[in-house]
Each structure stands twice: as structure tokens, then as C-alpha cells.
Amino acid sequence: MDDFTPENIFNGDETGLYFRCFPDKGYSIKGTDLPGGKKAKDRITVMLCANMSGTEKDPLLAIGKSKQPRSFPKVLSKLPIRYEATKNAWMTGIHLREVDKKVDSSLRMNKRNICLLADNCSAHPKSVSLTNICLKFLPANTTSIMQPMDMGVIKNWKAHYKSA
């Protein structure tokens, strides 16, 4: 890993986005309760990935339940993000392996090597043969204090999403 520069060291992590949720907090007159209902549980999984210097960001990967959402164009490649579908909108090991192979193929065409830091999640495949990606896993139970995406990048991205 000594020959990798900050531009070639990437970190990726996935997070759940409850896109139909109402705010948890709000203003009300003192002594009155805010009316509420059941929380919406419609979610997508979003994977954010960027290099250590922040100069390069991979296209956002969103995983939803629907194979062809009505609001999306008929040709999903026209989207500015990568979209995939699984039955419960969760990242799976098979799914992530396919994404890694696509990125590895693209890197091979560009004659580029990167190091990808990932957390030790059970959905992350440990035995995948990649030629241009050096896959390194963070130690178990340390991602909340060591993983760059958990150090505020995901929180900042969600804040921007909710403010739009």
C-alpha cells in the first residue's frame, strides 16, 4: 500500500436513506404535542465512494426495490447515478461483487490501480479476484472511528439531501 497516493486511495460505505420520512423535530406551542403518525419505512440503500483527497467521487450507487421506478427514464443509463434493484433494497454480497467487477474493468481500461478501504460488513465479499483494485478491510468494530465516510461525509450528504 506504500505506492498509493491519496488520489488512489478510496473509501466506500453504504447507508440507508428513508426518503419519505417526516422530520423528527419541529416547533409547536408550549404545552401542545405535535401531531404525528407512523413513520414511513420506504428506503433505499445509497453507496458513497470518494478518494482520500476528495478530488474524485464515484457516481452515487442507489439500490431500491423497483426494477424500473415510474419517475425514472426508461433507459437507466441516462441517470446521473447508478441504480440497481433488490427485493428489499439492501446491499448484498453478490450485488457488491458485480459492482466491484464493473469498476475494476473500467480501471483496467484506463490502466489505473486504486486501493479501496471498506468496512468489515458481512455483505462485503472477502474472496473476489480484482486486478486493478486492492481491497482492504478495516478491523471489526472500528468503522465508526476510522472510516472516513462515517466521519461526517454521509451525515453531510444526508443533510444536503434533506435541505433540497
DSSP file (Angstrom, degrees, kcal/mol; ACC not computed):
  #  RESIDUE AA STRUCTURE BP1 BP2  ACC     N-H-->O    O-->H-N    N-H-->O    O-->H-N    TCO  KAPPA ALPHA  PHI   PSI    X-CA   Y-CA   Z-CA
    1    1 A M    >         0   0    0      0, 0.0     3,-1.2     0, 0.0   114,-0.1   0.000 360.0 360.0 360.0  -2.4    0.0    0.0    0.0
    2    2 A D  T 3   +     0   0    0      1,-0.2     0, 0.0     3,-0.0     0, 0.0   0.785 360.0  57.5 -67.7 -27.7    3.1    2.2    0.1
    3    3 A D  T 3  S+     0   0    0      2,-0.0     2,-0.4     0, 0.0    -1,-0.2   0.370  84.3 100.9 -89.1   7.2    2.9    3.1   -3.6
    4    4 A F    <   -     0   0    0     -3,-1.2   110,-0.1     2,-0.0     5,-0.0  -0.776  59.0-152.5 -92.8 134.3   -0.7    4.5   -3.4
    5    5 A T    >   -     0   0    0     -2,-0.4     3,-2.0     1,-0.1     4,-0.5  -0.547  35.9 -99.0 -93.8 166.4   -1.2    8.3   -3.3
    6    6 A P  G >  S+     0   0    0      0, 0.0    46,-1.1     0, 0.0    47,-1.0   0.787 124.5  60.6 -56.9 -26.1   -4.2   10.0   -1.7
    7    7 A E  G 3  S+     0   0    0      1,-0.2    44,-0.1    45,-0.2    -3,-0.0   0.697 108.2  43.9 -72.9 -17.5   -5.7   10.3   -5.1
    8    8 A N  G <  S+     0   0    0     -3,-2.0   107,-2.8    43,-0.1     2,-0.6   0.333  92.9  88.8-110.5   5.6   -5.7    6.5   -5.5
    9    9 A I  E <   -a  115   0A   0     -3,-0.6    43,-2.5    -4,-0.5     2,-0.3  -0.926  59.7-175.7-105.9 118.0   -7.0    5.5   -2.0
   10   10 A F  E     -aB 116  51A   0    105,-3.5   107,-3.1    -2,-0.6     2,-0.4  -0.779  16.0-159.5-113.6 154.5  -10.7    5.3   -2.0
   11   11 A N  E     -aB 117  50A   0     39,-2.4    39,-1.9    -2,-0.3     2,-0.4  -1.000  11.7-176.8-131.4 134.4  -13.3    4.7    0.8
   12   12 A G  E     + B   0  49A   0    105,-1.6   107,-0.4    -2,-0.4     2,-0.3  -0.984   6.7 165.9-131.4 143.2  -16.8    3.5    0.1
   13   13 A D  E     - B   0  48A   0     35,-2.2    35,-2.5    -2,-0.4     2,-0.3  -0.991  23.6-135.0-152.9 149.6  -19.7    2.9    2.5
   14   14 A E  E     - B   0  47A   0     -2,-0.3     2,-0.3    33,-0.2    33,-0.2  -0.755  20.2-179.0-107.1 155.3  -23.4    2.4    2.2
   15   15 A T  E     - B   0  46A   0     31,-2.5    31,-3.1    -2,-0.3     2,-0.4  -0.977  28.7-110.5-146.7 155.6  -26.2    3.9    4.2
   16   16 A G  E     - B   0  45A   0     -2,-0.3     2,-0.5    29,-0.2    29,-0.2  -0.721  25.0-161.3 -89.0 139.6  -30.0    3.7    4.4
   17   17 A L  E     - B   0  44A   0     27,-2.9    27,-1.7    -2,-0.4     2,-1.3  -0.954   8.1-158.5-124.5 111.2  -32.0    6.7    3.2
   18   18 A Y  E >   - B   0  43A   0     -2,-0.5     3,-1.2    25,-0.2    25,-0.2  -0.733  16.7-177.0 -86.4  93.6  -35.6    6.8    4.4
   19   19 A F  T 3  S+     0   0    0     -2,-1.3    -1,-0.2    23,-0.5    24,-0.1   0.570  73.1  48.2 -78.9  -9.6  -36.7    9.2    1.6
   20   20 A R  T 3  S+     0   0    0     22,-0.8    -1,-0.3    20,-0.1    20,-0.2   0.260  82.2 125.5-110.3  12.0  -40.3    9.6    2.7
   21   21 A C    <   -     0   0    0     -3,-1.2     3,-0.1    21,-0.2    18,-0.1  -0.422  54.2-135.3 -73.3 143.3  -39.7   10.4    6.4
   22   22 A F        -     0   0    0      1,-0.1    -1,-0.1    -2,-0.1    -2,-0.1  -0.562  43.1 -78.4 -85.7 161.0  -41.0   13.5    8.1
   23   23 A P        -     0   0    0      0, 0.0    -1,-0.1     0, 0.0     3,-0.0  -0.256  31.2-138.4 -59.6 147.8  -38.7   15.5   10.3
   24   24 A D  S    S+     0   0    0     -3,-0.1     2,-0.3     1,-0.0    -2,-0.0   0.790  85.4  39.8 -76.0 -28.7  -38.1   14.1   13.8
   25   25 A K        +     0   0    0      2,-0.0     2,-0.3     0, 0.0    -1,-0.0  -0.838  64.6 154.9-123.4 157.4  -38.4   17.5   15.5
   26   26 A G        -     0   0    0     -2,-0.3     2,-0.3     2,-0.0     8,-0.1  -0.967  40.2 -87.7-165.4 176.6  -40.5   20.6   14.9
   27   27 A Y        +     0   0    0     -2,-0.3     2,-0.3     3,-0.0    -2,-0.0  -0.765  44.0 159.9 -99.0 142.9  -41.9   23.7   16.6
   28   28 A S        -     0   0    0     -2,-0.3     2,-0.2     6,-0.1     3,-0.1  -0.957  47.4 -80.2-150.1 167.8  -45.2   23.8   18.5
   29   29 A I    >   -     0   0    0     -2,-0.3     3,-2.4     1,-0.1     0, 0.0  -0.513  63.7 -90.8 -71.3 138.6  -46.9   26.0   21.1
   30   30 A K  T 3  S+     0   0    0      1,-0.3    -1,-0.1    -2,-0.2     3,-0.1  -0.234 113.1  21.0 -54.7 130.6  -45.7   25.2   24.6
   31   31 A G  T 3  S+     0   0    0      1,-0.3     2,-0.3    -3,-0.1    -1,-0.3   0.344 103.6 100.8  93.0  -5.7  -47.7   22.6   26.2
   32   32 A T    <   -     0   0    0     -3,-2.4    -1,-0.3     0, 0.0     2,-0.3  -0.839  66.4-128.0-111.7 151.8  -49.1   21.1   23.0
   33   33 A D        -     0   0    0     -2,-0.3    -4,-0.1    -3,-0.1    -3,-0.0  -0.648  21.5-114.9 -93.6 151.9  -48.0   18.0   21.2
   34   34 A L        -     0   0    0     -2,-0.3     2,-0.1    -6,-0.1    -6,-0.1  -0.719  35.4-118.8 -80.3 130.9  -47.0   17.7   17.6
   35   35 A P        +     0   0    0      0, 0.0     2,-0.3     0, 0.0    -1,-0.0  -0.455  45.6 166.7 -69.1 144.8  -49.5   15.5   15.7
   36   36 A G        -     0   0    0     -2,-0.1     2,-0.2     3,-0.0     3,-0.1  -0.907  20.7-166.7-148.9 176.0  -47.8   12.5   14.2
   37   37 A G        -     0   0    0     -2,-0.3     2,-0.2     1,-0.1     3,-0.0  -0.674  50.0 -39.0-144.9-161.0  -48.4    9.2   12.7
   38   38 A K        -     0   0    0     -2,-0.2     2,-0.2     1,-0.1    -1,-0.1  -0.478  64.7-110.0 -72.1 144.0  -46.5    6.1   11.7
   39   39 A K        -     0   0    0     -2,-0.2     2,-0.2     1,-0.1   -18,-0.1  -0.545  32.0-113.9 -74.5 138.0  -43.0    6.7   10.3
   40   40 A A        -     0   0    0     -2,-0.2   -20,-0.1   -20,-0.2    -1,-0.1  -0.530  24.1-165.3 -70.6 135.3  -42.7    5.9    6.6
   41   41 A K        +     0   0    0     -2,-0.2     2,-0.4   -21,-0.1    -1,-0.1   0.201  42.2 129.4-109.6  15.1  -40.4    2.9    6.1
   42   42 A D        +     0   0    0    -24,-0.1   -22,-0.8     1,-0.0   -23,-0.5  -0.588  37.7 166.2 -71.5 124.2  -39.8    3.4    2.4
   43   43 A R  E     -B   18   0A   0     -2,-0.4     2,-0.3   -25,-0.2    22,-0.2  -0.923  30.6-161.3-139.7 160.4  -36.0    3.3    2.0
   44   44 A I  E     -B   17   0A   0    -27,-1.7   -27,-2.9    -2,-0.3     2,-0.5  -0.944  25.5-123.7-131.5 157.5  -33.2    2.9   -0.5
   45   45 A T  E     -BC  16  63A   0     18,-2.4    18,-3.0    -2,-0.3     2,-0.4  -0.894  27.2-165.1-100.9 133.4  -29.6    2.0    0.1
   46   46 A V  E     -BC  15  62A   0    -31,-3.1   -31,-2.5    -2,-0.5     2,-0.5  -0.965   6.8-156.1-121.9 133.7  -27.1    4.5   -1.1
   47   47 A M  E     -BC  14  61A   0     14,-3.0    14,-1.8    -2,-0.4     2,-0.4  -0.947   8.1-166.5-113.0 123.1  -23.4    3.9   -1.5
   48   48 A L  E     +B   13   0A   0    -35,-2.5   -35,-2.2    -2,-0.5     2,-0.3  -0.864   9.9 175.7-105.1 139.4  -21.0    6.8   -1.4
   49   49 A C  E     +B   12   0A   0     -2,-0.4     9,-2.4     9,-0.4     2,-0.3  -0.976   6.9 153.4-147.9 130.4  -17.4    6.4   -2.6
   50   50 A A  E     -BD  11  57A   0    -39,-1.9   -39,-2.4    -2,-0.3     7,-0.2  -0.965  40.4 -99.4-149.7 163.3  -14.6    9.0   -2.9
   51   51 A N  E >   -B   10   0A   0      5,-2.3     3,-1.1    -2,-0.3   -41,-0.3  -0.390  40.0-104.0 -84.5 168.9  -10.8    9.2   -2.8
   52   52 A M  T 3  S+     0   0    0    -43,-2.5   -45,-0.2   -46,-1.1   -42,-0.1   0.808 119.8  49.1 -63.8 -33.3   -8.8   10.3    0.2
   53   53 A S  T 3  S-     0   0    0    -47,-1.0    -1,-0.3   -44,-0.2   -46,-0.1   0.616 106.0-126.0 -83.5 -11.0   -8.1   13.8   -1.2
   54   54 A G  S <  S+     0   0    0     -3,-1.1    -2,-0.1   -48,-0.2     3,-0.1   0.570  79.5 114.7  80.3   8.9  -11.7   14.4   -2.1
   55   55 A T  S    S+     0   0    0      1,-0.2     2,-0.4    -5,-0.0   -48,-0.1   0.654  72.6  44.6 -86.1 -15.6  -10.9   15.3   -5.7
   56   56 A E        -     0   0    0     -5,-0.1    -5,-2.3     2,-0.0     2,-0.5  -0.987  62.2-175.6-135.7 126.6  -12.7   12.3   -7.2
   57   57 A K  B     -D   50   0A   0     -2,-0.4    -7,-0.2    -7,-0.2     3,-0.1  -0.978  22.8-131.4-121.6 130.1  -16.1   11.0   -6.4
   58   58 A D        -     0   0    0     -9,-2.4    -9,-0.4    -2,-0.5     3,-0.1  -0.430  43.2 -86.3 -71.2 152.6  -17.6    7.8   -7.8
   59   59 A P        -     0   0    0      0, 0.0    22,-0.1     0, 0.0    -1,-0.1  -0.348  55.8 -96.4 -58.3 140.9  -21.1    8.1   -9.2
   60   60 A L        -     0   0    0     20,-0.3    22,-3.1    -3,-0.1     2,-0.6  -0.308  33.7-145.4 -59.1 137.2  -23.7    7.5   -6.4
   61   61 A L  E     -Ce  47  82A   0    -14,-1.8   -14,-3.0    20,-0.2     2,-0.4  -0.948  17.5-173.3-108.3 120.0  -25.0    4.0   -6.3
   62   62 A A  E     -Ce  46  83A   0     20,-2.8    22,-2.4    -2,-0.6     2,-0.5  -0.939   7.4-163.5-114.8 135.5  -28.7    3.7   -5.2
   63   63 A I  E     +Ce  45  84A   0    -18,-3.0   -18,-2.4    -2,-0.4    22,-0.2  -0.967  19.3 164.7-121.6 116.1  -30.4    0.4   -4.6
   64   64 A G  E     - e   0  85A   0     20,-2.2    22,-2.2    -2,-0.5    25,-0.4  -0.538  45.1-111.1-117.8-175.2  -34.2    0.4   -4.5
   65   65 A K  S    S+     0   0    0    -22,-0.2     2,-0.3    20,-0.2    20,-0.1   0.836  91.6  76.6 -87.6 -36.2  -36.9   -2.2   -4.6
   66   66 A S        -     0   0    0      1,-0.1    -2,-0.2    18,-0.1    20,-0.0  -0.578  65.2-151.7 -83.6 135.1  -38.4   -1.4   -8.0
   67   67 A K  S    S+     0   0    0     -2,-0.3    -1,-0.1     1,-0.3    16,-0.0   0.846  95.9  17.6 -71.2 -32.6  -36.5   -2.5  -11.2
   68   68 A Q  S    S-     0   0    0     -3,-0.0    -1,-0.3     8,-0.0     6,-0.0  -0.693  82.4-154.2-140.1  83.5  -37.9    0.4  -13.2
   69   69 A P    >   -     0   0    0      0, 0.0     3,-1.5     0, 0.0    -5,-0.0  -0.288  21.3-125.5 -58.8 142.9  -39.3    3.2  -11.0
   70   70 A R  T 3  S+     0   0    0      1,-0.3     4,-0.0     4,-0.0     0, 0.0   0.818 107.9  55.0 -60.9 -32.6  -42.0    5.2  -12.7
   71   71 A S  T 3  S+     0   0    0      2,-0.0    -1,-0.3     0, 0.0    -3,-0.0   0.581  95.1  85.2 -80.1  -7.9  -40.3    8.5  -12.1
   72   72 A F  S <  S-     0   0    0     -3,-1.5     4,-0.1     1,-0.1    -4,-0.0  -0.556  89.3 -98.5 -90.8 156.4  -37.0    7.3  -13.8
   73   73 A P        -     0   0    0      0, 0.0    -1,-0.1     0, 0.0     6,-0.1  -0.319  34.2-111.8 -67.0 158.8  -36.3    7.4  -17.5
   74   74 A K  S    S+     0   0    0      1,-0.2     2,-0.8     2,-0.1     3,-0.1   0.866 111.4  57.0 -60.4 -36.4  -36.9    4.2  -19.5
   75   75 A V  S >  S-     0   0    0      1,-0.1     3,-1.9     2,-0.0     4,-0.2  -0.863  73.9-162.4 -99.2 107.6  -33.1    3.9  -20.0
   76   76 A L  G >  S+     0   0    0     -2,-0.8     3,-1.6     1,-0.3     5,-0.2   0.710  82.6  73.5 -65.7 -20.2  -31.5    3.9  -16.6
   77   77 A S  G 3  S+     0   0    0      1,-0.3    -1,-0.3     5,-0.1    -3,-0.0   0.644  84.1  69.2 -69.2 -11.8  -28.1    4.7  -18.0
   78   78 A K  G <  S+     0   0    0     -3,-1.9    -1,-0.3    -5,-0.1    -2,-0.2   0.618  80.1  99.1 -78.3 -12.6  -29.4    8.3  -18.6
   79   79 A L  S <  S-     0   0    0     -3,-1.6     4,-0.1    -4,-0.2    -7,-0.0  -0.405  80.1-129.8 -72.0 150.2  -29.4    8.9  -14.8
   80   80 A P  S    S+     0   0    0      0, 0.0   -20,-0.3     0, 0.0     2,-0.3   0.448  93.0  52.6 -78.5   2.4  -26.5   10.7  -13.2
   81   81 A I  S    S-     0   0    0     -5,-0.2     2,-0.5   -22,-0.1   -20,-0.2  -0.792  91.7-106.5-125.0 169.3  -26.3    7.9  -10.7
   82   82 A R  E     -e   61   0A   0    -22,-3.1   -20,-2.8    -2,-0.3     2,-0.4  -0.882  38.0-164.8 -95.1 131.7  -26.0    4.1  -10.9
   83   83 A Y  E     +e   62   0A   0     -2,-0.5     2,-0.3   -22,-0.2   -20,-0.2  -0.969  13.4 168.9-122.7 133.3  -29.3    2.4  -10.0
   84   84 A E  E     -e   63   0A   0    -22,-2.4   -20,-2.2    -2,-0.4     2,-0.4  -0.869  20.3-138.4-131.8 166.1  -29.8   -1.2   -9.1
   85   85 A A  E     +e   64   0A   0     -2,-0.3     2,-0.3   -22,-0.2   -20,-0.2  -0.991  19.6 170.8-132.7 138.5  -32.7   -3.1   -7.6
   86   86 A T    >   -     0   0    0    -22,-2.2     3,-0.7    -2,-0.4     5,-0.0  -0.910  47.1-104.7-133.6 165.2  -33.0   -5.9   -5.0
   87   87 A K  T 3  S+     0   0    0     -2,-0.3   -22,-0.1     1,-0.2    -1,-0.0   0.785 119.7  23.8 -66.8 -25.6  -36.2   -7.3   -3.4
   88   88 A N  T 3  S-     0   0    0      2,-0.2    -1,-0.2   -24,-0.1   -23,-0.2   0.269 106.8-113.2-122.5  12.6  -35.6   -5.5   -0.1
   89   89 A A  S <  S+     0   0    0     -3,-0.7     2,-0.3   -25,-0.4   -26,-0.2   0.769  73.1 132.8  63.5  28.9  -33.3   -2.5   -1.2
   90   90 A W        -     0   0    0    -26,-0.1     2,-0.3   -46,-0.1    -1,-0.2  -0.790  63.5-108.2-107.5 153.2  -30.3   -3.9    0.7
   91   91 A M        -     0   0    0     -2,-0.3     2,-0.3    -3,-0.1    33,-0.0  -0.632  39.0-164.8 -74.8 133.2  -26.8   -4.3   -0.5
   92   92 A T     >  -     0   0    0     -2,-0.3     4,-2.7     1,-0.1     5,-0.2  -0.825  30.3-116.9-117.9 161.2  -25.9   -8.0   -1.0
   93   93 A G  H  > S+     0   0    0     -2,-0.3     4,-2.1     2,-0.2     5,-0.1   0.894 116.6  48.6 -62.7 -40.8  -22.5   -9.6   -1.4
   94   94 A I  H  > S+     0   0    0      2,-0.2     4,-1.8     1,-0.2    -1,-0.2   0.915 112.5  49.2 -64.9 -42.5  -23.4  -10.8   -4.9
   95   95 A H  H  > S+     0   0    0      1,-0.2     4,-1.9     2,-0.2    -2,-0.2   0.930 112.2  46.8 -62.7 -47.1  -24.6   -7.4   -5.8
   96   96 A L  H  X S+     0   0    0     -4,-2.7     4,-2.7    27,-0.3    -1,-0.2   0.858 107.7  57.3 -66.0 -35.2  -21.4   -5.7   -4.5
   97   97 A R  H  X S+     0   0    0     -4,-2.1     4,-2.0    -5,-0.2    -1,-0.2   0.902 107.1  48.6 -61.4 -41.4  -19.2   -8.2   -6.2
   98   98 A E  H  X S+     0   0    0     -4,-1.8     4,-1.9     2,-0.2    -2,-0.2   0.893 111.1  49.8 -66.1 -40.3  -20.8   -7.3   -9.6
   99   99 A V  H  X S+     0   0    0     -4,-1.9     4,-2.3     1,-0.2     5,-0.2   0.928 110.5  50.5 -63.1 -45.1  -20.3   -3.5   -8.9
  100  100 A D  H  X S+     0   0    0     -4,-2.7     4,-2.7     1,-0.2    -2,-0.2   0.890 109.3  51.1 -60.6 -40.0  -16.6   -4.1   -7.9
  101  101 A K  H  X S+     0   0    0     -4,-2.0     4,-2.2     2,-0.2    -1,-0.2   0.876 109.3  50.4 -67.1 -36.5  -16.0   -6.1  -11.1
  102  102 A K  H  X S+     0   0    0     -4,-1.9     4,-2.0     2,-0.2    -2,-0.2   0.929 113.8  44.6 -65.1 -45.0  -17.5   -3.3  -13.3
  103  103 A V  H  X S+     0   0    0     -4,-2.3     4,-2.5     1,-0.2    -2,-0.2   0.908 112.4  52.5 -65.8 -41.6  -15.4   -0.7  -11.6
  104  104 A D  H  X S+     0   0    0     -4,-2.7     4,-2.3     1,-0.2    -1,-0.2   0.902 108.6  50.4 -60.8 -41.7  -12.3   -3.0  -11.9
  105  105 A S  H  X S+     0   0    0     -4,-2.2     4,-2.0     2,-0.2    -1,-0.2   0.902 110.4  49.6 -62.7 -42.1  -12.9   -3.4  -15.6
  106  106 A S  H  X S+     0   0    0     -4,-2.0     4,-1.4     1,-0.2    -2,-0.2   0.902 111.5  48.8 -63.7 -41.7  -13.2    0.4  -16.1
  107  107 A L  H  <>S+     0   0    0     -4,-2.5     5,-2.2     1,-0.2     4,-0.4   0.882 108.3  54.1 -65.5 -38.4   -9.9    0.9  -14.2
  108  108 A R  H ><5S+     0   0    0     -4,-2.3     3,-1.1     1,-0.2    -1,-0.2   0.901 106.6  51.7 -62.7 -40.9   -8.2   -1.8  -16.2
  109  109 A M  H 3<5S+     0   0    0     -4,-2.0    -1,-0.2     1,-0.2    -2,-0.2   0.848 113.5  44.5 -64.0 -33.5   -9.2    0.0  -19.5
  110  110 A N  T 3<5S-     0   0    0     -4,-1.4    -1,-0.2    -5,-0.1    -2,-0.2   0.387 110.8-123.5 -90.6   3.2   -7.8    3.3  -18.1
  111  111 A K  T < 5 +     0   0    0     -3,-1.1     2,-0.4    -4,-0.4    -3,-0.2   0.943  64.5 138.3  52.7  54.5   -4.6    1.5  -16.8
  112  112 A R      < -     0   0    0     -5,-2.2     2,-0.4    -6,-0.0    -1,-0.2  -0.975  40.4-156.5-132.2 142.8   -5.2    2.7  -13.3
  113  113 A N        +     0   0    0     -2,-0.4     2,-0.3    20,-0.0    20,-0.2  -0.942  15.1 178.4-118.0 141.4   -4.8    1.0   -9.9
  114  114 A I  E     - f   0 133A   0     18,-2.3    20,-2.9    -2,-0.4     2,-0.5  -0.921  26.2-131.6-134.7 163.2   -6.6    2.0   -6.7
  115  115 A C  E     -af   9 134A   0   -107,-2.8  -105,-3.5    -2,-0.3     2,-0.6  -0.980  22.4-158.7-112.5 127.1   -6.8    0.9   -3.1
  116  116 A L  E     -af  10 135A   0     18,-2.1    20,-2.6    -2,-0.5     2,-0.5  -0.934   1.3-156.4-112.1 118.0  -10.4    0.6   -1.7
  117  117 A L  E     +af  11 136A   0   -107,-3.1  -105,-1.6    -2,-0.6     2,-0.3  -0.802  21.3 172.4 -91.4 129.9  -11.0    0.7    2.0
  118  118 A A  E     - f   0 137A   0     18,-2.2    20,-2.7    -2,-0.5  -105,-0.1  -0.938  31.8-107.1-135.1 157.0  -14.2   -1.0    3.1
  119  119 A D        -     0   0    0   -107,-0.4     2,-0.5    -2,-0.3    21,-0.1  -0.281  38.9-102.7 -78.0 173.0  -15.8   -1.9    6.4
  120  120 A N        +     0   0    0     19,-0.2    -1,-0.1    17,-0.1     2,-0.1  -0.169  63.5 153.2 -92.0  40.1  -16.0   -5.5    7.7
  121  121 A C    >   -     0   0    0     -2,-0.5     3,-1.4     1,-0.1    19,-0.0  -0.385  53.6-125.0 -70.7 146.7  -19.7   -5.9    6.8
  122  122 A S  T 3  S+     0   0    0      1,-0.3    -1,-0.1    -2,-0.1     4,-0.1   0.726 109.1  62.9 -66.7 -20.4  -20.9   -9.4    6.0
  123  123 A A  T 3  S+     0   0    0    -31,-0.1    -1,-0.3     2,-0.1   -27,-0.3   0.640  83.3  91.5 -77.9 -13.5  -22.3   -8.2    2.7
  124  124 A H  S <  S-     0   0    0     -3,-1.4     2,-0.2   -28,-0.1   -31,-0.1  -0.731  82.4-128.0 -86.2 117.9  -18.8   -7.3    1.5
  125  125 A P        -     0   0    0      0, 0.0     3,-0.2     0, 0.0    -2,-0.1  -0.434  19.1-167.7 -69.0 131.7  -17.3  -10.2   -0.3
  126  126 A K  S    S+     0   0    0      1,-0.2     2,-0.8    -2,-0.2     9,-0.1   0.782  78.4  54.7 -87.3 -30.0  -13.8  -11.2    1.0
  127  127 A S        +     0   0    0      2,-0.1     2,-0.4     0, 0.0    -1,-0.2  -0.690  69.9 130.0-111.9  80.9  -12.9  -13.5   -1.8
  128  128 A V        -     0   0    0     -2,-0.8     2,-0.8    -3,-0.2   -31,-0.0  -0.998  51.9-133.1-129.2 133.7  -13.2  -11.6   -5.1
  129  129 A S        +     0   0    0     -2,-0.4     2,-0.4     2,-0.0    -2,-0.1  -0.767  33.2 168.9 -93.9 111.0  -10.4  -11.5   -7.7
  130  130 A L        -     0   0    0     -2,-0.8     5,-0.1     3,-0.2   -29,-0.1  -0.946  23.3-162.9-120.1 140.1   -9.8   -8.0   -8.8
  131  131 A T  S    S+     0   0    0     -2,-0.4    -1,-0.1     1,-0.1   -26,-0.0   0.825  88.9  27.3 -92.2 -34.0   -6.9   -6.9  -11.0
  132  132 A N  S    S+     0   0    0    -19,-0.1   -18,-2.3     1,-0.1     2,-0.5   0.323 108.0  75.4-115.2   6.1   -6.8   -3.1  -10.5
  133  133 A I  E     -f  114   0A   0    -20,-0.2     2,-0.9   -18,-0.1    -3,-0.2  -0.981  61.1-156.7-121.1 122.3   -8.4   -2.8   -7.1
  134  134 A C  E     -f  115   0A   0    -20,-2.9   -18,-2.1    -2,-0.5     2,-0.6  -0.865  21.1-154.2 -93.3 104.7   -6.5   -3.6   -3.9
  135  135 A L  E     +f  116   0A   0     -2,-0.9     2,-0.4   -20,-0.2   -18,-0.2  -0.723  16.2 179.6 -89.6 119.8   -9.4   -4.3   -1.5
  136  136 A K  E     -f  117   0A   0    -20,-2.6   -18,-2.2    -2,-0.6     2,-0.4  -0.964  14.9-147.2-121.2 136.8   -8.5   -3.7    2.2
  137  137 A F  E     -f  118   0A   0     -2,-0.4   -18,-0.2   -20,-0.2   -17,-0.1  -0.853  15.0-126.8-105.8 137.6  -10.9   -4.2    5.1
  138  138 A L        -     0   0    0    -20,-2.7     5,-0.1    -2,-0.4     3,-0.1  -0.445  42.7 -87.8 -73.9 153.2  -11.0   -2.2    8.3
  139  139 A P    >   -     0   0    0      0, 0.0     3,-1.2     0, 0.0   -19,-0.2  -0.253  55.8 -87.6 -60.8 150.8  -10.8   -4.1   11.5
  140  140 A A  T 3  S+     0   0    0      1,-0.2   -19,-0.0     2,-0.1   -21,-0.0  -0.251 108.3  12.1 -59.6 144.7  -14.1   -5.2   13.0
  141  141 A N  T 3  S+     0   0    0      1,-0.1    -1,-0.2    -3,-0.1   -22,-0.0   0.677 106.4  89.9  62.9  22.6  -15.9   -2.7   15.3
  142  142 A T    X>  +     0   0    0     -3,-1.2     4,-1.8     2,-0.1     3,-1.2   0.399  50.9  97.0-122.0  -0.5  -13.7    0.2   14.4
  143  143 A T  H 3> S+     0   0    0      1,-0.3     4,-2.0    -4,-0.2     7,-0.2   0.844  77.6  60.1 -64.5 -32.9  -15.5    1.7   11.4
  144  144 A S  H 34 S+     0   0    0      1,-0.2    -1,-0.3     2,-0.2    -2,-0.1   0.751 118.3  30.3 -67.7 -21.1  -17.3    4.4   13.4
  145  145 A I  H <4 S+     0   0    0     -3,-1.2    -1,-0.2     6,-0.0    -2,-0.2   0.580 131.2  32.2-110.1 -13.2  -14.0    5.9   14.5
  146  146 A M  H  < S+     0   0    0     -4,-1.8    -3,-0.2     1,-0.0    -2,-0.2   0.688  89.4  93.5-116.2 -25.9  -11.8    5.0   11.5
  147  147 A Q    >X  -     0   0    0     -4,-2.0     3,-0.9    -5,-0.3     4,-0.6  -0.592  62.3-147.3 -81.5 123.7  -13.8    5.0    8.3
  148  148 A P  G >4>S+     0   0    0      0, 0.0     3,-1.2     0, 0.0     5,-0.8   0.860  97.6  56.2 -56.6 -38.8  -13.8    8.4    6.5
  149  149 A M  G >4>S+     0   0    0      1,-0.3     5,-2.1     2,-0.1     3,-0.6   0.826 108.4  48.6 -65.0 -29.2  -17.3    8.1    5.2
  150  150 A D  G <45S+     0   0    0     -3,-0.9    -1,-0.3    -7,-0.2    -3,-0.1   0.524  93.0  79.7 -84.5  -5.9  -18.5    7.6    8.8
  151  151 A M  G <<5S-     0   0    0     -3,-1.2    -1,-0.2    -4,-0.6    -2,-0.1   0.232 129.7 -63.5 -87.2  15.0  -16.6   10.7   10.0
  152  152 A G  T <>5S+     0   0    0     -3,-0.6     4,-2.5    -4,-0.0     5,-0.2   0.246 111.1 103.4 127.8 -13.2  -19.2   13.1    8.7
  153  153 A V  H  ><S+     0   0    0     -5,-0.8     4,-2.4     2,-0.2    -3,-0.2   0.953  90.0  41.6 -65.1 -48.7  -19.3   12.6    4.9
  154  154 A I  H  ><S+     0   0    0     -5,-2.1     4,-2.6     2,-0.2     5,-0.2   0.912 115.4  50.8 -65.2 -42.6  -22.5   10.5    5.0
  155  155 A K  H  > S+     0   0    0     -6,-0.3     4,-2.0     1,-0.2    -1,-0.2   0.910 111.9  47.6 -61.5 -42.2  -24.1   12.8    7.6
  156  156 A N  H  X S+     0   0    0     -4,-2.5     4,-2.1     2,-0.2    -2,-0.2   0.902 111.0  51.1 -64.8 -42.2  -23.2   15.9    5.5
  157  157 A W  H  X S+     0   0    0     -4,-2.4     4,-2.2     1,-0.2    -2,-0.2   0.916 110.5  48.8 -62.3 -43.8  -24.6   14.2    2.3
  158  158 A K  H  X S+     0   0    0     -4,-2.6     4,-2.7     2,-0.2    -1,-0.2   0.874 109.0  53.5 -64.7 -37.2  -27.9   13.4    4.1
  159  159 A A  H  X S+     0   0    0     -4,-2.0     4,-1.5     2,-0.2    -1,-0.2   0.912 110.2  47.0 -64.4 -41.3  -28.2   17.0    5.4
  160  160 A H  H  X S+     0   0    0     -4,-2.1     4,-0.8     2,-0.2    -2,-0.2   0.897 112.4  50.6 -65.0 -39.9  -27.8   18.3    1.8
  161  161 A Y  H >< S+     0   0    0     -4,-2.2     3,-0.7     1,-0.2    -2,-0.2   0.931 112.0  46.4 -62.8 -46.0  -30.4   15.8    0.6
  162  162 A K  H 3< S+     0   0    0     -4,-2.7    -1,-0.2     1,-0.2    -2,-0.2   0.766 109.2  55.0 -71.0 -24.9  -32.9   16.8    3.3
  163  163 A S  H 3<        0   0    0     -4,-1.5    -1,-0.2     1,-0.2    -2,-0.2   0.664 360.0 360.0 -82.8 -14.7  -32.4   20.5    2.7
  164  164 A A    <<        0   0    0     -4,-0.8    -1,-0.2    -3,-0.7    -2,-0.2   0.478 360.0 360.0 -81.3 360.0  -33.2   20.3   -1.0
